[in-house]
Amino acid sequence: MRRPAVPPPLLVLTAIASVQVGSAVARTLFDDLGAAGVTLLRLAIAALVLAVAARPRVRAWSGAAWRAAALLGVVMAAMNLTFYLALRTVPLGTAVTVEFLGPLLLALVQTRRMLDLLWALSAAGGVVLLGLNGGGAAPLGGLALALLAGLCWAGYIVSSARLGRLVPGTGGLAVSLTVAALLVLPFGAGGVTAIGRRPALLAGGTAVALLSSVFSYGLEINALRRMPTRVFGILMSLEPAAAALAGLLVLHQRPGAVELAALVLVTMASAGVTLARRDRDAIPESAVRDPA
């Protein structure tokens, strides 16, 4: 007797929770491994797991496929490293709220609707609130790093879509993760040496890689195969709220009124832009994300 299929929205919500809990766990490792060290562990372990699972046939790749994989690797290295550097000083919920501007801006660039201008102003207003909140817990330097991570996230979406057209399946992502890990290696190698003194840190790094990359990616891909992309996009708009909740439960970071207002404004903007999309604007499997 076949088991009933898990509803796709539940898969997406589980993936969102997995990503944000993974980010919270990553933050707990910074004191021992450093932000760059955790980034290196996450990328390297995720690359290894996906390479074993996908077994990419790289010998058959064209030059264009290799260039696309390398470019995606550069973007992923910058995205993950800048986001974790932001988390050193910015609460998780706030960092994800600002980071979410990247894919939101990409969606706005691809539309011509006047209503979307209002959504853009809503999102911008949320970020301005954070920037003007001098008494808050998010310094401007950290917010700038989160915004840079968001711009890299937009670049990831574009780059991974191109790679997905050249290399089917997850083989291309495995190679790009390897490239990203090699790029982060000079910055994170020193931090990773702490594992020699405390081997238990490797378990934490593995948990981050599985929660933030491997599990979430698999759940989202399975969900996309059975649900409209518009519904998927609306559910993804819950990322900032999920990040704030993970920050509260795992890191005991309590958002203030300004942070909550910014979160609501950015989430509303993301949901509004997504509602305007047509379901035929499919999201390539390789372009879901390697969330930071």
C-alpha atoms as one frame of an Amber mdcrd trajectory, in Angstrom:
protein
   0.000   0.000   0.000   1.450   3.356  -1.046   1.970   5.997   1.581   0.094
   9.244   0.974   2.336  11.895  -0.562   3.442  14.719   1.702   1.637  17.931
   0.640   4.029  20.190  -1.334   3.394  23.259   0.873   4.487  21.232   3.903
   7.689  20.297   2.076   8.424  23.982   1.383   7.698  25.024   4.973   9.951
  22.233   6.225  12.694  23.396   3.862  12.364  26.977   5.118  12.606  25.805
   8.716  15.614  23.642   7.844  17.476  26.548   6.241  16.881  28.970   9.073
  17.655  26.489  11.848  20.829  25.687   9.927  21.756  29.373   9.872  21.102
  29.640  13.600  23.272  26.593  14.300  25.985  28.108  12.107  25.966  31.252
  14.243  26.622  29.169  17.368  29.854  27.880  15.788  31.359  31.282  15.014
  33.223  31.611  18.308  35.154  28.400  17.620  35.427  28.250  13.833  34.889
  31.842  12.738  32.346  32.874  10.121  34.694  31.941   7.260  35.480  28.576
   8.826  31.800  27.685   9.116  31.278  28.831   5.517  34.088  26.556   4.344
  32.724  23.554   6.229  29.218  24.080   4.928  30.298  24.396   1.290  32.807
  21.534   1.385  30.521  19.044   3.111  27.535  19.950   0.919  29.731  19.581
  -2.186  30.875  16.146  -1.051  27.350  14.899  -0.285  25.905  16.156  -3.585
  28.870  14.840  -5.588  28.374  11.358  -4.145  24.628  11.531  -4.766  24.737
  13.041  -8.276  28.028  11.650  -9.610  28.338  14.351 -12.284  29.790  13.182
 -15.604  32.121  16.127 -15.940  34.144  14.574 -18.783  31.203  15.091 -21.099
  30.764  18.745 -20.179  31.256  21.490 -22.720  33.459  24.503 -22.109  30.333
  26.599 -21.623  29.141  24.240 -18.890  32.458  24.493 -17.042  32.414  28.283
 -17.262  28.837  28.412 -15.978  29.697  26.110 -13.073  32.758  28.186 -12.200
  30.781  31.446 -12.313  28.098  29.993 -10.082  30.791  28.837  -7.674  32.173
  32.378  -7.433  28.712  33.765  -6.699  27.977  31.081  -4.109  31.268  31.694
  -2.307  30.544  35.414  -2.067  26.897  34.857  -1.071  27.580  32.446   1.756
  30.658  34.210   3.093  29.106  37.684   3.168  25.924  36.392   4.794  27.791
  34.611   7.583  30.002  37.661   8.085  26.819  39.713   8.456  25.506  37.290
  11.078  28.423  38.163  13.347  26.785  41.495  14.169  23.226  41.363  12.772
  20.386  39.255  14.254  19.341  36.381  12.006  15.827  37.676  11.302  17.119
  41.120  10.349  19.892  39.703   8.169  17.485  37.515   6.189  15.035  40.409
   5.839  17.741  42.551   4.214  19.149  39.642   2.203  15.695  38.976   0.778
  15.952  42.262  -1.129  18.239  40.547  -3.641  15.758  38.112  -5.183  12.992
  40.684  -4.689  14.880  43.257  -6.758  15.512  40.623  -9.422  11.783  39.895
  -9.606  11.027  43.613  -9.846  13.511  44.072 -12.699  11.698  41.356 -14.622
   8.277  43.001 -14.358   6.644  46.067 -15.906   3.635  46.455 -13.604   3.140
  49.818 -11.887   1.818  48.079  -8.776   5.201  46.452  -8.315   6.707  49.902
  -7.849   4.638  50.204  -4.689   5.946  46.848  -3.499   9.485  48.040  -4.198
   8.857  51.149  -2.121   7.456  48.977   0.660  10.597  46.840   0.749  12.849
  49.887   0.539  10.957  51.457   3.410  11.603  48.406   5.546  15.340  48.557
   4.935  15.426  52.319   5.533  13.771  51.690   8.886  16.557  49.302   9.796
  19.231  51.736   8.655  17.750  54.619  10.618  17.253  52.548  13.742  20.426
  53.757  15.416  19.465  52.214  18.703  18.848  48.796  17.209  21.009  45.692
  17.218  22.107  45.907  13.574  25.118  48.089  12.682  25.249  49.564   9.186
  28.312  47.500   8.285  26.470  44.290   9.035  23.385  45.440   7.131  25.589
  46.275   4.133  27.050  42.756   4.197  23.540  41.263   4.344  22.502  43.398
   1.377  25.591  42.280  -0.556  24.662  38.678   0.222  21.189  39.382  -1.151
  22.601  40.789  -4.383  24.739  37.656  -4.658  21.555  35.594  -4.103  20.011
  37.327  -7.121  23.188  36.531  -9.070  22.903  32.935  -7.903  19.386  32.667
  -9.316  20.498  33.958 -12.715  23.732  31.934 -12.815  22.188  28.681 -11.662
  19.399  28.986 -14.213  22.040  29.232 -16.950  23.943  26.252 -15.550  20.704
  24.286 -15.315  20.138  24.738 -19.046  23.599  23.324 -19.759  23.838  20.564
 -17.136  20.734  18.607 -16.057  20.203  17.451 -12.500  22.269  18.424  -9.457
  25.682  17.542 -10.899  26.347  21.145 -11.853  25.525  22.349  -8.342  27.954
  19.826  -6.842  30.790  21.161  -8.997  29.875  24.781  -8.236  29.870  24.045
  -4.506  33.351  22.575  -4.893  34.544  25.729  -6.655  32.981  27.858  -3.921
  34.677  25.819  -1.191  38.067  26.234  -2.875  37.559  29.995  -3.092  36.656
  30.251   0.587  39.514  27.955   1.630  42.126  30.728   2.136  39.729  32.604
   4.431  38.348  29.670   6.394  41.258  27.236   6.658  42.570  28.796   9.859
  39.215  28.503  11.586  38.684  24.904  10.541  41.899  23.870  12.329  39.900
  24.178  15.553  38.329  20.823  14.664  41.645  19.195  15.521  41.229  20.370
  19.118  37.481  19.808  19.270  36.346  17.090  16.814  32.722  17.658  17.872
  32.775  20.867  15.835  32.764  18.745  12.683  29.339  17.419  13.664  28.090
  20.999  13.933  29.491  21.893  10.520  27.912  18.784   9.022  24.554  19.706
  10.536  24.797  23.178   8.978  25.615  21.726   5.546  22.770  19.223   5.683
  20.165  21.595   7.085  21.025  24.680   5.009  21.934  23.056   1.695  21.262
  19.349   1.179  17.937  18.733   2.948  16.371  22.059   2.008  17.342  21.742
  -1.654  15.872  18.245  -1.940  12.636  19.248  -0.224  12.149  22.316  -2.430
  12.836  20.432  -5.655  10.305  17.748  -4.734   7.752  20.410  -3.858   8.254
  22.318  -7.120   7.464  19.202  -9.109   3.961  19.136  -7.617   2.950  22.760
  -7.037   2.584  26.025  -8.998   5.643  28.244  -8.905   3.471  31.141  -7.720
   2.459  29.255  -4.580   6.075  28.263  -4.041   7.161  31.894  -4.274   4.516
  33.059  -1.806   5.588  30.431   0.711   9.219  31.453   0.263   8.183  34.953
   1.320   7.936  33.538   4.833  11.742  33.233   5.019  12.298  36.440   7.056
   9.645  35.440   9.584  11.098  31.942   9.871  14.552  33.437  10.366  13.286
  35.688  13.154  11.656  32.699  14.848  14.820  30.575  14.542  16.855  33.460
  15.920  14.510  33.727  18.877  14.371  29.999  19.682  17.998  29.025  19.015
  19.956  32.235  19.543  17.575  34.050  21.931  17.527  37.086  19.631  14.356
  39.023  20.328  13.412  41.375  17.455  12.273  44.873  18.332   9.321  46.801
  16.919  11.399  48.346  14.104  12.840  44.986  13.060   9.352  43.435  13.019
   7.969  46.336  10.971  10.777  45.956   8.413  10.165  42.208   8.267   6.466
  42.732   7.555   7.138  45.330   4.837   9.666  43.136   2.994   7.500  40.015
   3.329   4.444  41.863   1.978   6.488  43.155  -0.957   7.794  39.695  -1.786
   4.334  38.121  -1.613   2.830  40.944  -3.675   5.379  40.628  -6.463   5.006
  36.842  -6.445   1.225  37.062  -6.782   1.723  39.085  -9.964   3.832  36.355
 -11.552   2.326  33.817 -13.890   2.730  30.154 -13.171   4.210  29.622 -16.610
   7.274  31.542 -15.402   8.788  28.311 -14.189  11.630  28.182 -11.708  14.424
  25.904 -12.967  15.321  23.166 -10.508  18.905  24.364 -10.310  17.742  27.908
  -9.545  15.807  27.241  -6.360  18.675  28.387  -4.158  21.651  27.407  -2.136
  20.364  29.558   0.626  22.863  31.412   2.782
